[in-house]
Amino acid sequence: MITPLDIENKKFSKKTFNGYDPEEVDIFLDDLTKDYENLYRQSTESKKSVEDLETKLEHYKQIETAMQGTLLMAQNAAEEAKNNAKKEAEQIIKDAERRAKESTVDIDSEIKAKKKELDELKKQFDVYKAKMESLLISQLELIKDINEDK
């Protein structure tokens, strides 16, 4: 392949009348044309290859941007799900505490009602006991009276 230095240093042999040999010049120009065509084709192919690579690079950059967006959305969704789960857990705990307090109040009310019922039963028992005692005393008096009469 002819280099730029070869072209610069090329010397043609001179023929008569101080001119160059046309055949030698034509051969050199043919070689130069072939090399230049090869270089031009390679340059064109290289440019096309660079354009293709730049297109692919842009495509991959778009994919990267899309993936980053998707990742960000996934992170946001995960954070939102985490926050929602935390809020739901807090609400469940609050509801459980409220139900526990209500149950405690209900149980306290039931205990008071049962104590009142017990007190009422004790009073009834005391009344019944007093009546029985009175009945027994009156029966004892009757028996004493019957024994005295005999």
C-alpha positions as CSV (number, residue, x, y, z in Angstrom):
1,M,0.0,0.0,0.0
2,I,1.3,3.4,-0.9
3,T,1.9,5.8,2.1
4,P,1.7,9.5,2.0
5,L,5.5,9.5,2.3
6,D,5.8,7.3,-0.8
7,I,3.7,9.8,-2.8
8,E,5.8,12.7,-1.5
9,N,9.1,11.0,-2.3
10,K,8.1,9.5,-5.7
11,K,10.5,10.5,-8.4
12,F,9.7,9.8,-12.0
13,S,12.5,9.2,-14.5
14,K,12.8,11.9,-17.1
15,K,12.6,11.2,-20.7
16,T,13.6,13.3,-23.6
17,F,12.6,16.9,-23.5
18,N,12.8,17.0,-19.7
19,G,9.5,15.2,-19.3
20,Y,8.4,12.2,-17.3
21,D,7.8,8.7,-18.6
22,P,3.9,8.7,-19.2
23,E,3.7,4.9,-18.7
24,E,5.5,5.1,-15.3
25,V,3.3,8.0,-14.2
26,D,0.1,6.0,-15.3
27,I,1.2,3.0,-13.3
28,F,1.9,5.1,-10.3
29,L,-1.5,6.8,-10.6
30,D,-3.2,3.4,-11.0
31,D,-1.6,2.1,-7.9
32,L,-2.4,5.3,-6.1
33,T,-6.0,5.1,-7.2
34,K,-6.4,1.5,-6.0
35,D,-4.9,2.3,-2.6
36,Y,-7.1,5.4,-2.3
37,E,-10.2,3.4,-3.3
38,N,-9.3,0.9,-0.6
39,L,-8.8,3.6,2.0
40,Y,-12.0,5.4,0.9
41,R,-14.0,2.2,1.2
42,Q,-12.5,1.4,4.5
43,S,-13.2,4.9,5.7
44,T,-16.8,4.6,4.5
45,E,-17.2,1.2,6.2
46,S,-15.6,2.6,9.4
47,K,-17.9,5.6,9.4
48,K,-20.9,3.2,8.9
49,S,-19.6,1.0,11.7
50,V,-19.2,4.0,14.0
51,E,-22.8,5.1,13.1
52,D,-24.1,1.7,13.8
53,L,-22.2,1.5,17.1
54,E,-23.5,5.0,18.0
55,T,-27.0,3.9,17.2
56,K,-26.6,0.8,19.3
57,L,-25.1,2.8,22.1
58,E,-28.0,5.2,22.0
59,H,-30.4,2.2,22.1
60,Y,-28.6,0.8,25.1
61,K,-28.6,4.2,26.8
62,Q,-32.4,4.3,26.3
63,I,-32.6,0.8,27.8
64,E,-30.5,1.9,30.7
65,T,-32.7,4.9,31.3
66,A,-35.8,2.8,31.1
67,M,-34.3,0.3,33.5
68,Q,-33.3,3.0,35.9
69,G,-36.8,4.4,35.8
70,T,-38.2,0.9,36.3
71,L,-35.9,0.3,39.2
72,L,-36.8,3.7,40.8
73,M,-40.5,2.8,40.4
74,A,-39.9,-0.6,42.0
75,Q,-38.1,1.0,44.9
76,N,-40.9,3.6,45.3
77,A,-43.5,0.8,45.1
78,A,-41.6,-1.2,47.7
79,E,-41.3,1.8,50.0
80,E,-45.0,2.6,49.6
81,A,-45.9,-1.1,50.3
82,K,-43.6,-1.0,53.4
83,N,-45.2,2.2,54.6
84,N,-48.7,0.9,53.9
85,A,-47.9,-2.4,55.8
86,K,-46.5,-0.3,58.7
87,K,-49.7,1.8,58.8
88,E,-51.9,-1.2,58.6
89,A,-49.9,-2.9,61.4
90,E,-50.3,0.3,63.6
91,Q,-54.0,0.3,62.8
92,I,-54.3,-3.3,63.8
93,I,-52.5,-2.7,67.0
94,K,-54.7,0.3,67.8
95,D,-57.9,-1.7,67.0
96,A,-56.6,-4.5,69.3
97,E,-55.8,-2.1,72.1
98,R,-59.3,-0.5,71.7
99,R,-61.0,-3.9,71.8
100,A,-58.9,-4.8,74.8
101,K,-60.0,-1.6,76.6
102,E,-63.6,-2.2,75.6
103,S,-63.4,-5.8,76.8
104,T,-61.8,-4.6,80.1
105,V,-64.6,-2.1,80.6
106,D,-67.2,-4.8,79.7
107,I,-65.6,-7.2,82.2
108,D,-65.4,-4.6,84.9
109,S,-69.1,-3.8,84.3
110,E,-69.9,-7.6,84.5
111,I,-67.8,-7.9,87.7
112,K,-69.7,-5.0,89.3
113,A,-73.0,-6.5,88.2
114,K,-72.0,-9.9,89.6
115,K,-70.9,-8.3,92.9
116,K,-74.3,-6.5,93.1
117,E,-76.1,-9.8,92.3
118,L,-74.0,-11.5,95.1
119,D,-74.8,-8.7,97.5
120,E,-78.5,-9.1,96.6
121,L,-78.3,-12.8,97.1
122,K,-76.6,-12.3,100.5
123,K,-79.3,-10.0,101.5
124,Q,-82.0,-12.5,100.4
125,F,-80.1,-15.2,102.3
126,D,-80.0,-13.0,105.4
127,V,-83.8,-12.4,105.1
128,Y,-84.4,-16.1,104.5
129,K,-82.2,-17.0,107.5
130,A,-84.0,-14.4,109.7
131,K,-87.4,-15.8,108.6
132,M,-86.2,-19.4,109.3
133,E,-84.9,-18.3,112.6
134,S,-88.1,-16.6,113.4
135,L,-90.1,-19.6,112.3
136,L,-87.9,-22.0,114.3
137,I,-88.2,-19.7,117.4
138,S,-92.0,-19.7,117.0
139,Q,-92.0,-23.5,116.5
140,L,-89.8,-23.8,119.6
141,E,-92.3,-21.6,121.5
142,L,-95.1,-23.8,120.4
143,I,-93.3,-26.9,121.5
144,K,-92.6,-25.3,124.9
145,D,-96.2,-24.3,125.2
146,I,-97.3,-27.8,124.3
147,N,-94.9,-29.3,126.9
148,E,-96.2,-26.9,129.6
149,D,-99.7,-27.9,128.8
150,K,-99.1,-31.5,129.5
